[in-house]
Amino acid sequence: QSLGKRFGSTVALSDLELVVEQGQVHGFLGPNGAGKTTTLRIILGLLARDSGQVSIFGLDPWSQSVAIRRRLSYVPGEVSLWPNLSGGESIDYLTRLRGGADQARIVELQERFDLNPRVKVSSYSKGNRQKVALIAALACDVDFYIFDEPTDGLDPLMSEVFRHEVQTLREQNKTVLLSSHVLSEVDAICDHVTIIREEIVKQYPWVGPSLARAFD
């Protein structure tokens, strides 16, 4: 509510209103520099807000971030991994950081995303690094999933696999916040969308063929 954030004289966010309901796949759209990633970092407790209120599961993300992170998975827009580890070792390490994950589920996701877990991260393409982060996030059974440009670097087939996984999360009454520049992706899987542009926020209760015109 009324979320604001400044970096010196630069206004990153001004009076942002954003409500994501349980069981909802919520799209979060806007051009570069609109404040989407800043918003996600505040939600994750990585940045302190300057004004307004933020509540995740009824908790404050700045003072109670550990309790919040136990219940969410996050995939950043730029994935950085340990170059000397293999993809499988990276997934195991990331999932152990949050208490572990079902190994059968990890294997299933590796097969679905066509990832060879034995290859070192230093040899991976950007798309394969993205797959590692997605598998680690999706393998954890949590309440809230946050994806920041999750299909950047993925080919169309793998993007479709991701969409299927999000639809499965919706069926399980999980909550998803999806930041994306791909309108067709948001159109296909989101049931609510918030658009932030030039400090103006518009919320739409549905998406469809007219979504692109929301930027006009």
N, CA, C and O of each residue as an XYZ file, in Angstrom:
864
protein
N       0.837     -1.182      0.000
C       0.000      0.000      0.000
C       0.877      1.239      0.000
O       1.742      1.397      0.862
N       0.645      2.149     -1.004
C       1.355      3.436     -1.090
C       2.864      3.258     -0.992
O       3.545      4.066     -0.360
N       3.390      2.205     -1.612
C       4.815      1.886     -1.504
C       5.663      2.898     -2.259
O       5.387      3.221     -3.414
N       6.697      3.394     -1.591
C       7.604      4.347     -2.209
C       9.055      3.990     -1.947
O       9.402      3.503     -0.871
N       9.902      4.236     -2.942
C      11.336      3.986     -2.807
C      12.095      4.966     -3.673
O      11.764      5.172     -4.841
N      13.136      5.579     -3.080
C      14.001      6.515     -3.796
C      15.440      6.047     -3.694
O      15.844      5.445     -2.699
N      16.207      6.331     -4.735
C      17.655      6.152     -4.713
C      18.266      7.518     -4.983
O      18.434      7.922     -6.134
N      18.597      8.228     -3.899
C      19.039      9.600     -4.056
C      17.903     10.462     -4.567
O      16.836     10.520     -3.958
N      18.132     11.133     -5.688
C      17.093     11.990     -6.269
C      16.187     11.228     -7.234
O      15.231     11.792     -7.767
N      16.488      9.944     -7.459
C      15.707      9.141     -8.403
C      14.548      8.450     -7.696
O      14.742      7.750     -6.701
N      13.352      8.651     -8.214
C      12.166      8.000     -7.673
C      11.997      6.660     -8.371
O      11.696      6.608     -9.564
N      12.193      5.570     -7.621
C      12.042      4.233     -8.192
C      10.608      3.752     -8.111
O      10.117      3.084     -9.021
N       9.929      4.095     -7.008
C       8.530      3.725     -6.810
C       7.803      4.877     -6.144
O       8.355      5.569     -5.288
N       6.561      5.072     -6.548
C       5.762      6.137     -5.945
C       4.324      5.667     -5.790
O       3.615      5.463     -6.775
N       3.902      5.499     -4.538
C       2.509      5.139     -4.221
C       2.038      3.891     -4.950
O       0.942      3.871     -5.510
N       2.862      2.850     -4.945
C       2.489      1.591     -5.594
C       1.451      0.849     -4.762
O       1.627      0.669     -3.557
N       0.379      0.423     -5.403
C      -0.640     -0.418     -4.793
C      -0.619     -1.770     -5.498
O      -0.784     -1.830     -6.716
N      -0.420     -2.842     -4.761
C      -0.338     -4.175     -5.358
C      -0.904     -5.196     -4.374
O      -0.422     -5.311     -3.247
N      -1.927     -5.935     -4.803
C      -2.525     -6.977     -3.983
C      -2.482     -8.285     -4.759
O      -3.027     -8.379     -5.858
N      -1.837     -9.289     -4.188
C      -1.773    -10.623     -4.794
C      -2.492    -11.586     -3.870
O      -2.069    -11.807     -2.736
N      -3.579    -12.155     -4.362
C      -4.399    -13.038     -3.535
C      -3.876    -14.467     -3.575
O      -3.221    -14.875     -4.534
N      -4.173    -15.224     -2.516
C      -3.797    -16.635     -2.475
C      -4.441    -17.394     -3.627
O      -5.610    -17.182     -3.950
N      -3.664    -18.279     -4.242
C      -4.154    -19.086     -5.345
C      -4.192    -18.366     -6.676
O      -4.705    -18.901     -7.658
N      -3.660    -17.173     -6.719
C      -3.714    -16.341     -7.917
C      -2.391    -16.369     -8.667
O      -1.324    -16.364     -8.053
N      -2.461    -16.397     -9.993
C      -1.279    -16.170    -10.829
C      -1.364    -14.720    -11.294
O      -2.191    -14.376    -12.138
N      -0.506    -13.882    -10.738
C      -0.602    -12.434    -10.900
C       0.561    -11.933    -11.745
O       1.723    -12.086    -11.368
N       0.246    -11.338    -12.881
C       1.277    -10.767    -13.731
C       1.653     -9.372    -13.276
O       0.795     -8.595    -12.855
N       2.942     -9.054    -13.361
C       3.460     -7.744    -12.947
C       4.278     -7.210    -14.116
O       5.397     -7.664    -14.356
N       3.721     -6.251    -14.839
C       4.301     -5.791    -16.086
C       4.726     -4.333    -16.015
O       4.237     -3.559    -15.192
N       5.645     -3.986    -16.894
C       6.078     -2.603    -17.022
C       7.384     -2.530    -17.774
O       8.118     -3.517    -17.825
N       7.693     -1.397    -18.355
C       8.955     -1.241    -19.094
C      10.158     -1.259    -18.154
O      10.006     -1.159    -16.937
N      11.347     -1.387    -18.727
C      12.568     -1.336    -17.929
C      12.632     -0.022    -17.158
O      12.345      1.046    -17.698
N      13.011     -0.121    -15.890
C      13.139      1.075    -15.070
C      11.853      1.516    -14.399
O      11.831      2.537    -13.712
N      10.769      0.751    -14.590
C       9.490      1.148    -13.997
C       9.423      0.855    -12.502
O       8.602      1.436    -11.792
N      10.283     -0.045    -12.018
C      10.312     -0.358    -10.592
C       9.891     -1.759    -10.232
O       9.672     -2.057     -9.058
N       9.770     -2.637    -11.231
C       9.319     -4.002    -10.944
C      10.314     -4.750    -10.063
O       9.933     -5.306     -9.032
N      11.583     -4.767    -10.460
C      12.586     -5.499     -9.688
C      12.779     -4.877     -8.304
O      12.995     -5.593     -7.326
N      12.702     -3.552     -8.221
C      12.780     -2.887     -6.912
C      11.652     -3.369     -6.002
O      11.864     -3.624     -4.817
N      10.457     -3.489     -6.568
C       9.318     -3.988     -5.792
C       9.571     -5.400     -5.285
O       9.320     -5.702     -4.118
N      10.068     -6.264     -6.166
C      10.325     -7.650     -5.762
C      11.401     -7.717     -4.681
O      11.305     -8.535     -3.766
N      12.412     -6.876     -4.773
C      13.470     -6.884     -3.754
C      12.958     -6.394     -2.406
O      13.431     -6.845     -1.363
N      12.005     -5.487     -2.417
C      11.393     -5.050     -1.160
C      10.559     -6.183     -0.577
O      10.593     -6.421      0.630
N       9.807     -6.886     -1.432
C       9.010     -8.028     -0.979
C       9.896     -9.091     -0.338
O       9.518     -9.707      0.659
N      11.082     -9.300     -0.920
C      12.004    -10.323     -0.422
C      12.804     -9.864      0.794
O      13.539    -10.656      1.384
N      12.668     -8.602      1.171
C      13.425     -8.089      2.304
C      14.855     -7.735      1.971
O      15.684     -7.604      2.871
N      15.163     -7.577      0.689
C      16.516     -7.214      0.266
C      16.712     -5.701      0.226
O      17.842     -5.215      0.264
N      15.616     -4.966      0.151
C      15.640     -3.506      0.189
C      14.626     -3.030      1.217
O      13.576     -3.646      1.401
N      14.948     -1.930      1.884
C      13.991     -1.315      2.807
C      13.164     -0.282      2.050
O      13.701      0.478      1.245
N      11.884     -0.256      2.302
C      11.019      0.751      1.678
C      11.261      2.105      2.338
O      11.727      2.181      3.475
N      10.939      3.161      1.616
C      11.029      4.508      2.181
C       9.683      4.991      2.707
O       9.623      5.813      3.621
N       8.603      4.475      2.121
C       7.270      4.871      2.562
C       6.286      3.767      2.217
O       6.582      2.874      1.423
N       5.108      3.844      2.829
C       4.068      2.861      2.559
C       4.177      1.633      3.444
O       4.989      1.578      4.368
N       3.346      0.655      3.143
C       3.285     -0.574      3.925
C       3.414     -1.789      3.010
O       2.913     -1.786      1.885
N       4.093     -2.831      3.506
C       4.229     -4.085      2.775
C       3.980     -5.231      3.754
O       4.546     -5.262      4.847
N       3.135     -6.163      3.352
C       2.838     -7.313      4.197
C       2.787     -8.559      3.331
O       2.059     -8.597      2.339
N       3.556     -9.580      3.698
C       3.562    -10.875      3.037
C       3.203    -11.917      4.095
O       3.907    -12.041      5.097
N       2.134    -12.657      3.891
C       1.629    -13.608      4.893
C       1.350    -12.918      6.228
O       1.405    -13.546      7.285
N       1.051    -11.626      6.168
C       0.816    -10.879      7.394
C       2.082    -10.472      8.122
O       2.020     -9.995      9.255
N       3.237    -10.656      7.481
C       4.531    -10.356      8.097
C       5.225     -9.220      7.354
O       4.961     -8.981      6.176
N       6.104     -8.534      8.049
C       6.869     -7.449      7.442
C       8.137     -8.008      6.801
O       8.926     -8.655      7.491
N       8.362     -7.780      5.498
C       9.504     -8.401      4.820
C      10.862     -7.865      5.264
O      11.868     -8.545      5.063
N      10.931     -6.688      5.852
C      12.215     -6.165      6.284
C      12.621     -6.736      7.639
O      13.781     -7.104      7.827
N      11.691     -6.816      8.581
C      12.031     -7.276      9.929
C      11.780     -8.771     10.126
O      12.290     -9.362     11.077
N      10.998     -9.389      9.234
C      10.656    -10.803      9.389
C      10.928    -11.587      8.103
O      10.174    -12.488      7.737
N      12.008    -11.226      7.433
C      12.292    -11.800      6.115
C      12.573    -13.300      6.171
O      12.203    -14.024      5.246
N      13.212    -13.779      7.226
C      13.551    -15.202      7.303
C      12.281    -16.046      7.330
O      12.187    -17.051      6.625
N      11.310    -15.643      8.134
C      10.051    -16.381      8.224
C       9.314    -16.372      6.886
O       8.687    -17.364      6.515
N       9.389    -15.264      6.169
C       8.730    -15.162      4.864
C       9.422    -16.051      3.847
O       8.759    -16.757      3.088
N      10.736    -16.026      3.823
C      11.484    -16.784      2.803
C      11.321    -18.291      2.960
O      11.490    -19.034      1.993
N      10.999    -18.745      4.154
C      10.733    -20.174      4.342
C       9.523    -20.624      3.536
O       9.366    -21.812      3.252
N       8.669    -19.673      3.168
C       7.412    -20.018      2.507
C       7.351    -19.568      1.052
O       6.280    -19.594      0.446
N       8.487    -19.156      0.482
C       8.460    -18.730     -0.913
C       9.688    -19.211     -1.659
O      10.718    -19.534     -1.067
N       9.547    -19.251     -2.988
C      10.657    -19.532     -3.900
C      10.790    -18.364     -4.862
O       9.797    -17.750     -5.251
N      12.021    -18.062     -5.242
C      12.282    -16.873     -6.058
C      13.268    -17.207     -7.169
O      14.288    -17.858     -6.941
N      12.946    -16.750     -8.378
C      13.871    -16.858     -9.506
C      14.163    -15.443     -9.995
O      13.250    -14.761    -10.460
N      15.413    -14.982     -9.903
C      15.741    -13.628    -10.342
C      15.825    -13.517    -11.860
O      15.883    -14.519    -12.573
N      15.831    -12.272    -12.333
C      15.952    -12.046    -13.767
C      17.322    -12.404    -14.305
O      17.442    -12.885    -15.432
N      18.354    -12.174    -13.512
C      19.727    -12.520    -13.895
C      20.215    -13.606    -12.949
O      20.429    -13.354    -11.763
N      20.388    -14.801    -13.468
C      20.785    -15.942    -12.639
C      22.308    -16.060    -12.598
O      22.950    -16.195    -13.639
N      22.882    -16.009    -11.401
C      24.314    -16.208    -11.195
C      24.516    -17.478    -10.376
O      23.920    -17.642     -9.312
N      25.355    -18.369    -10.880
C      25.606    -19.641    -10.209
C      27.097    -19.848    -10.022
O      27.907    -19.061    -10.513
N      27.465    -20.918     -9.304
C      28.863    -21.217     -9.029
C      29.453    -21.968    -10.231
O      29.015    -23.081    -10.521
N      30.423    -21.398    -10.925
C      30.898    -21.987    -12.194
C      31.533    -23.358    -12.046
O      31.514    -24.141    -12.995
N      32.096    -23.675    -10.887
C      32.776    -24.961    -10.713
C      31.847    -26.093    -10.281
O      32.260    -27.251    -10.220
N      30.598    -25.757     -9.983
C      29.625    -26.790     -9.642
C      28.899    -27.246    -10.905
O      28.801    -26.495    -11.877
N      28.399    -28.456    -10.888
C      27.542    -28.919    -11.973
C      26.132    -28.360    -11.758
O      25.818    -27.820    -10.697
N      25.302    -28.501    -12.775
C      23.931    -28.046    -12.627
C      23.205    -28.780    -11.520
O      22.472    -28.169    -10.743
N      23.405    -30.103    -11.442
C      22.763    -30.888    -10.387
C      23.234    -30.495     -9.001
O      22.432    -30.416     -8.070
N      24.543    -30.244     -8.855
C      25.077    -29.819     -7.557
C      24.510    -28.459     -7.161
O      24.228    -28.222     -5.986
N      24.343    -27.571     -8.128
C      23.771    -26.250     -7.851
C      22.331    -26.374     -7.377
O      21.921    -25.699     -6.433
N      21.564    -27.241     -8.035
C      20.171    -27.447     -7.629
C      20.116    -28.025     -6.216
O      19.318    -27.577     -5.393
N      20.957    -29.014     -5.934
C      20.975    -29.615     -4.593
C      21.338    -28.584     -3.535
O      20.735    -28.548     -2.462
N      22.323    -27.746     -3.837
C      22.754    -26.740     -2.870
C      21.647    -25.716     -2.617
O      21.361    -25.371     -1.470
N      21.020    -25.228     -3.707
C      19.964    -24.229     -3.565
C      18.768    -24.784     -2.790
O      18.200    -24.088     -1.948
N      18.388    -26.019     -3.067
C      17.241    -26.596     -2.360
C      17.575    -26.917     -0.898
O      16.706    -26.811     -0.032
N      18.832    -27.309     -0.614
C      19.216    -27.574      0.781
C      19.216    -26.294      1.604
O      18.959    -26.334      2.807
N      19.502    -25.155      0.971
C      19.499    -23.886      1.693
C      18.131    -23.593      2.309
O      18.035    -22.905      3.325
N      17.087    -24.116      1.692
C      15.753    -23.843      2.204
C      15.116    -25.089      2.801
O      13.894    -25.159      2.936
N      15.941    -26.078      3.162
C      15.426    -27.228      3.890
C      15.263    -28.484      3.074
O      14.779    -29.492      3.589
N      15.659    -28.452      1.794
C      15.599    -29.655      0.977
C      14.374    -29.709      0.092
O      13.447    -28.910      0.231
N      14.386    -30.674     -0.830
C      13.279    -30.864     -1.761
C      13.191    -32.346     -2.109
O      14.132    -33.106     -1.878
N      12.064    -32.742     -2.662
C      11.833    -34.116     -3.076
C      12.742    -34.439     -4.265
O      12.627    -33.809     -5.316
N      13.646    -35.415     -4.109
C      14.585    -35.747     -5.175
C      13.874    -36.270     -6.417
O      14.314    -36.012     -7.537
N      12.795    -36.993     -6.231
C      12.039    -37.475     -7.387
C      11.475    -36.308     -8.183
O      11.437    -36.350     -9.412
N      11.040    -35.270     -7.484
C      10.527    -34.071     -8.155
C      11.644    -33.357     -8.912
O      11.419    -32.849    -10.011
N      12.840    -33.313     -8.338
C      13.972    -32.687     -9.024
C      14.285    -33.431    -10.321
O      14.479    -32.809    -11.366
N      14.332    -34.752    -10.253
C      14.614    -35.556    -11.448
C      13.534    -35.340    -12.502
O      13.837    -35.212    -13.689
N      12.283    -35.299    -12.073
C      11.175    -35.068    -13.006
C      11.333    -33.725    -13.721
O      11.141    -33.639    -14.934
N      11.682    -32.682    -12.970
C      11.840    -31.358    -13.561
C      13.050    -31.294    -14.491
O      13.008    -30.638    -15.532
N      14.127    -31.979    -14.110
C      15.293    -32.018    -14.988
C      14.938    -32.645    -16.333
O      15.402    -32.188    -17.378
N      14.126    -33.678    -16.304
C      13.706    -34.323    -17.544
C      12.771    -33.425    -18.342
O      12.886    -33.324    -19.564
N      11.842    -32.771    -17.642
C      10.890    -31.907    -18.344
C      11.577    -30.715    -18.986
O      11.211    -30.300    -20.086
N      12.583    -30.159    -18.295
C      13.291    -29.002    -18.836
C      14.510    -29.398    -19.674
O      15.261    -28.540    -20.138
N      14.697    -30.707    -19.859
C      15.773    -31.216    -20.710
C      17.137    -30.658    -20.287
O      17.895    -30.133    -21.103
N      17.423    -30.787    -18.989
C      18.685    -30.303    -18.434
C      19.591    -31.473    -18.097
O      19.177    -32.414    -17.421
N      20.822    -31.413    -18.567
C      21.832    -32.394    -18.180
C      22.480    -31.913    -16.887
O      23.261    -30.962    -16.923
N      22.182    -32.539    -15.736
C      22.667    -32.031    -14.452
C      24.144    -32.294    -14.202
O      24.699    -31.778    -13.232
N      24.799    -33.089    -15.058
C      26.204    -33.437    -14.823
C      27.176    -32.427    -15.433
O      28.375    -32.481    -15.159
N      26.677    -31.520    -16.243
C      27.530    -30.534    -16.902
C      27.823    -29.385    -15.944
O      26.944    -28.953    -15.198
N      29.076    -28.886    -15.966
C      29.436    -27.767    -15.109
C      28.712    -26.492    -15.557
O      28.463    -26.274    -16.743
N      28.389    -25.670    -14.569
C      27.667    -24.430    -14.842
C      28.446    -23.538    -15.799
O      27.846    -22.826    -16.605
N      29.767    -23.567    -15.723
C      30.585    -22.716    -16.590
C      30.383    -23.033    -18.065
O      30.682    -22.201    -18.921
N      29.879    -24.223    -18.372
C      29.640    -24.624    -19.759
C      28.193    -24.396    -20.192
O      27.853    -24.619    -21.354
N      27.345    -23.957    -19.272
C      25.933    -23.774    -19.582
C      25.693    -22.485    -20.366
O      26.396    -21.490    -20.187
N      24.703    -22.523    -21.221
C      24.192    -21.310    -21.856
C      23.341    -20.553    -20.844
O      23.056    -21.063    -19.760
N      22.937    -19.337    -21.199
C      22.065    -18.569    -20.314
C      20.768    -19.325    -20.060
O      20.253    -19.325    -18.942
N      20.243    -19.967    -21.094
C      19.001    -20.716    -20.935
C      19.128    -21.864    -19.962
O      18.214    -22.118    -19.178
N      20.255    -22.567    -19.999
C      20.452    -23.680    -19.071
C      20.641    -23.190    -17.637
O      20.188    -23.843    -16.697
N      21.302    -22.055    -17.462
C      21.410    -21.486    -16.109
C      20.023    -21.112    -15.589
O      19.726    -21.275    -14.406
N      19.179    -20.607    -16.492
C      17.814    -20.266    -16.104
C      17.051    -21.521    -15.686
O      16.261    -21.486    -14.743
N      17.288    -22.626    -16.389
C      16.629    -23.886    -16.046
C      17.018    -24.342    -14.641
O      16.173    -24.831    -13.891
N      18.288    -24.184    -14.284
C      18.741    -24.582    -12.939
C      17.960    -23.825    -11.874
O      17.484    -24.418    -10.906
N      17.829    -22.513    -12.054
C      17.107    -21.706    -11.074
C      15.628    -22.082    -11.020
O      15.043    -22.148     -9.939
N      15.026    -22.326    -12.175
C      13.615    -22.696    -12.217
C      13.372    -24.048    -11.550
O      12.416    -24.207    -10.790
N      14.237    -25.018    -11.834
C      14.086    -26.348    -11.231
C      14.225    -26.258     -9.718
O      13.438    -26.858     -8.986
N      15.225    -25.510     -9.241
C      15.424    -25.373     -7.794
C      14.217    -24.721     -7.130
O      13.835    -25.101     -6.023
N      13.615    -23.742     -7.801
C      12.457    -23.051     -7.224
C      11.212    -23.928     -7.254
O      10.485    -24.023     -6.265
N      10.972    -24.569     -8.395
C       9.752    -25.370     -8.566
C       9.777    -26.668     -7.763
O       8.726    -27.226     -7.448
N      10.976    -27.149     -7.432
C      11.086    -28.404     -6.686
C      10.689    -28.238     -5.225
O      10.442    -29.230     -4.539
N      10.625    -27.011     -4.742
C      10.286    -26.750     -3.347
C       8.785    -26.525     -3.200
O       8.187    -25.758     -3.956
N       8.193    -27.183     -2.245
C       6.764    -27.079     -1.989
C       6.523    -25.918     -1.031
O       6.599    -26.078      0.187
N       6.230    -24.745     -1.598
C       6.029    -23.543     -0.795
C       4.682    -22.919     -1.163
O       3.963    -23.427     -2.023
N       4.356    -21.818     -0.501
C       3.061    -21.165     -0.716
C       3.111    -20.098     -1.810
O       2.100    -19.826     -2.457
N       4.279    -19.497     -2.017
C       4.377    -18.306     -2.863
C       5.604    -18.441     -3.761
O       6.710    -18.693     -3.284
N       5.394    -18.270     -5.062
C       6.479    -18.346     -6.048
C       6.592    -16.993     -6.746
O       5.605    -16.454     -7.246
N       7.811    -16.452     -6.772
C       8.065    -15.169     -7.420
C       9.034    -15.398     -8.567
O      10.141    -15.900     -8.368
N       8.612    -15.028     -9.764
C       9.435    -15.211    -10.959
C       9.663    -13.855    -11.620
O       8.711    -13.156    -11.966
N      10.931    -13.493    -11.790
C      11.306    -12.229    -12.440
C      11.904    -12.561    -13.805
O      13.042    -13.024    -13.889
N      11.145    -12.327    -14.871
C      11.567    -12.665    -16.238
C      12.042    -14.129    -16.309
O      13.178    -14.376    -16.712
N      11.218    -15.078    -15.935
C      11.676    -16.469    -15.783
C      12.029    -17.176    -17.079
O      12.830    -18.110    -17.061
N      11.458    -16.762    -18.204
C      11.709    -17.480    -19.461
C      12.728    -16.777    -20.340
O      12.919    -17.165    -21.493
N      13.388    -15.749    -19.817
C      14.426    -15.067    -20.585
C      15.570    -16.038    -20.859
O      16.206    -16.523    -19.923
N      15.836    -16.323    -22.116
C      16.891    -17.271    -22.481
C      16.375    -18.655    -22.812
O      17.125    -19.475    -23.342
N      15.103    -18.942    -22.513
C      14.538    -20.251    -22.820
C      13.977    -20.270    -24.242
O      13.486    -19.257    -24.741
N      14.055    -21.435    -24.886
C      13.457    -21.547    -26.211
C      11.941    -21.730    -26.047
O      11.476    -21.983    -24.936
N      11.167    -21.608    -27.125
C       9.705    -21.675    -27.014
C       9.193    -22.961    -26.370
O       8.210    -22.921    -25.630
N       9.834    -24.096    -26.632
C       9.391    -25.354    -26.052
C       9.551    -25.348    -24.539
O       8.650    -25.774    -23.817
N      10.695    -24.867    -24.055
C      10.928    -24.819    -22.616
C      10.052    -23.764    -21.946
O       9.653    -23.923    -20.792
N       9.754    -22.685    -22.674
C       8.826    -21.684    -22.140
C       7.449    -22.298    -21.925
O       6.759    -21.967    -20.961
N       7.053    -23.186    -22.817
C       5.763    -23.864    -22.675
C       5.778    -24.805    -21.480
O       4.770    -24.939    -20.787
N       6.913    -25.460    -21.229
C       7.036    -26.312    -20.040
C       6.849    -25.470    -18.781
O       6.159    -25.883    -17.850
N       7.457    -24.301    -18.757
C       7.302    -23.415    -17.601
C       5.837    -23.026    -17.411
O       5.332    -23.040    -16.288
N       5.161    -22.683    -18.493
C       3.750    -22.305    -18.386
C       2.916    -23.445    -17.817
O       2.015    -23.218    -17.009
N       3.212    -24.661    -18.236
C       2.490    -25.820    -17.713
C       2.722    -25.956    -16.211
O       1.789    -26.258    -15.466
N       3.949    -25.737    -15.761
C       4.249    -25.854    -14.332
C       3.501    -24.794    -13.530
O       3.037    -25.064    -12.422
N       3.382    -23.589    -14.086
C       2.647    -22.532    -13.395
C       1.167    -22.877    -13.312
O       0.530    -22.643    -12.285
N       0.625    -23.424    -14.373
C      -0.776    -23.841    -14.346
C      -1.011    -24.925    -13.284
O      -2.054    -24.950    -12.631
N      -0.026    -25.818    -13.122
C      -0.128    -26.843    -12.084
C      -0.114    -26.213    -10.696
O      -0.850    -26.649     -9.810
N       0.714    -25.197    -10.500
C       0.747    -24.497     -9.214
C      -0.604    -23.858     -8.915
O      -1.066    -23.888     -7.775
N      -1.238    -23.282     -9.930
C      -2.552    -22.683     -9.726
C      -3.558    -23.747     -9.273
O      -4.357    -23.511     -8.367
N      -3.508    -24.905     -9.907
C      -4.427    -25.995     -9.552
C      -4.203    -26.458     -8.111
O      -5.119    -26.977     -7.473
N      -2.984    -26.269     -7.603
C      -2.658    -26.652     -6.228
C      -2.915    -25.518     -5.242
O      -2.548    -25.617     -4.072
N      -3.548    -24.435     -5.714
C      -3.870    -23.257     -4.897
C      -2.620    -22.543     -4.389
O      -2.645    -21.913     -3.332
N      -1.530    -22.644     -5.146
C      -0.333    -21.879     -4.834
C      -0.470    -20.476     -5.414
O      -1.298    -20.237     -6.293
N       0.337    -19.562     -4.923
C       0.306    -18.174     -5.373
C       1.559    -17.871     -6.183
O       2.666    -18.251     -5.803
N       1.369    -17.177     -7.312
C       2.480    -16.867     -8.206
C       2.457    -15.378     -8.549
O       1.420    -14.838     -8.934
N       3.597    -14.727     -8.407
C       3.788    -13.352     -8.891
C       4.809    -13.414    -10.006
O       5.961    -13.787     -9.782
N       4.387    -13.048    -11.218
C       5.203    -13.212    -12.411
C       5.497    -11.866    -13.040
O       4.590    -11.200    -13.540
N       6.759    -11.462    -13.020
C       7.200    -10.260    -13.722
C       7.733    -10.673    -15.086
O       8.621    -11.520    -15.177
N       7.197    -10.082    -16.139
C       7.576    -10.519    -17.484
C       7.387     -9.392    -18.486
O       6.544     -8.513    -18.308
N       8.196     -9.439    -19.551
C       8.010     -8.536    -20.690
C       7.247     -9.230    -21.816
O       6.873     -8.594    -22.801
N       7.021    -10.524    -21.669
C       6.406    -11.302    -22.748
C       4.890    -11.285    -22.560
O       4.353    -12.026    -21.736
N       4.206    -10.440    -23.326
C       2.769    -10.290    -23.155
C       2.010    -11.582    -23.433
O       1.023    -11.882    -22.761
N       2.471    -12.350    -24.427
C       1.784    -13.598    -24.747
C       1.876    -14.580    -23.586
O       0.943    -15.345    -23.343
N       2.997    -14.562    -22.868
C       3.178    -15.439    -21.708
C       2.209    -15.063    -20.592
O       1.538    -15.923    -20.021
N       2.145    -13.776    -20.291
C       1.233    -13.293    -19.258
C      -0.210    -13.568    -19.661
O      -1.029    -13.982    -18.840
N      -0.510    -13.334    -20.932
C      -1.856    -13.548    -21.455
C      -2.287    -15.003    -21.299
O      -3.462    -15.289    -21.070
N      -1.324    -15.921    -21.426
C      -1.645    -17.349    -21.419
C      -1.866    -17.908    -20.015
O      -2.666    -18.828    -19.851
N      -1.188    -17.385    -19.004
C      -1.200    -18.059    -17.703
C      -1.693    -17.218    -16.536
O      -1.980    -17.767    -15.472
N      -1.801    -15.893    -16.702
C      -2.177    -15.053    -15.555
C      -3.681    -14.807    -15.530
O      -4.322    -14.687    -16.574
N      -4.234    -14.733    -14.314
C      -5.639    -14.396    -14.174
C      -5.847    -12.998    -13.608
O      -6.983    -12.567    -13.412
N      -4.759    -12.294    -13.346
C      -4.820    -10.894    -12.920
C      -3.489    -10.266    -13.307
O      -2.458    -10.939    -13.311
N      -3.510     -8.984    -13.630
C      -2.271     -8.329    -14.037
C      -2.227     -6.909    -13.486
O      -3.230     -6.195    -13.484
N      -1.056     -6.520    -13.022
C      -0.793     -5.142    -12.609
C       0.262     -4.571    -13.544
O       1.296     -5.196    -13.783
N      -0.001     -3.387    -14.069
C       0.938     -2.729    -14.982
C       1.425     -1.457    -14.315
O       0.625     -0.627    -13.884
N       2.737     -1.306    -14.231
C       3.340     -0.109    -13.667
C       4.129      0.581    -14.767
O       4.960     -0.028    -15.442
N       3.845      1.880    -14.931
C       4.506      2.630    -15.992
C       4.543      4.098    -15.627
O       3.505      4.714    -15.385
N       5.747      4.661    -15.588
C       5.935      6.082    -15.300
C       5.191      6.493    -14.027
O       4.475      7.494    -13.986
N       5.397      5.664    -12.981
C       4.825      5.925    -11.661
C       3.305      5.813    -11.641
O       2.660      6.246    -10.686
N       2.719      5.219    -12.721
C       1.278      5.025    -12.755
C       1.006      3.531    -12.709
O       1.605      2.773    -13.471
N       0.128      3.103    -11.844
C      -0.182      1.679    -11.707
C      -1.622      1.438    -12.147
O      -2.540      2.138    -11.719
N      -1.805      0.445    -13.001
C      -3.147      0.034    -13.419
C      -3.305     -1.444    -13.104
O      -2.412     -2.244    -13.385
N      -4.433     -1.804    -12.525
C      -4.703     -3.203    -12.232
C      -5.880     -3.671    -13.066
O      -6.879     -2.967    -13.210
N      -5.748     -4.868    -13.613
C      -6.768     -5.441    -14.470
C      -7.184     -6.796    -13.911
O      -6.325     -7.632    -13.629
N      -8.503     -7.033    -13.743
C      -8.964     -8.299    -13.177
C      -8.943     -9.451    -14.167
O      -9.220    -10.586    -13.782
N      -8.627     -9.199    -15.413
C      -8.513    -10.274    -16.388
C      -7.528     -9.840    -17.462
O      -7.163     -8.667    -17.541
N      -7.104    -10.778    -18.277
C      -6.234    -10.474    -19.401
C      -6.825    -11.132    -20.632
O      -7.639    -12.050    -20.530
N      -6.418    -10.664    -21.774
C      -6.944    -11.195    -23.026
C      -6.302    -10.493    -24.193
O      -5.246     -9.882    -24.026
N      -6.893    -10.553    -25.369
C      -6.294     -9.953    -26.554
C      -6.062     -8.451    -26.429
O      -5.231     -7.888    -27.142
N      -6.801     -7.796    -25.517
C      -6.655     -6.352    -25.389
C      -5.518     -5.947    -24.469
O      -5.301     -4.755    -24.251
N      -4.777     -6.924    -23.916
C      -3.747     -6.604    -22.927
C      -2.698     -5.658    -23.492
O      -2.272     -4.732    -22.802
N      -2.270     -5.875    -24.747
C      -1.228     -5.031    -25.324
C      -1.657     -3.577    -25.362
O      -0.810     -2.689    -25.265
N      -2.937     -3.311    -25.498
C      -3.416     -1.934    -25.580
C      -3.345     -1.232    -24.236
O      -3.483     -0.010    -24.178
N      -3.133     -1.973    -23.150
C      -3.025     -1.356    -21.844
C      -1.804     -0.455    -21.756
O      -1.751      0.424    -20.896
N      -0.819     -0.656    -22.632
C       0.375      0.165    -22.604
C       0.194      1.445    -23.412
O       1.070      2.309    -23.383
N      -0.916      1.593    -24.130
C      -1.152      2.773    -24.963
C      -1.597      3.953    -24.118
O      -1.843      5.035    -24.650
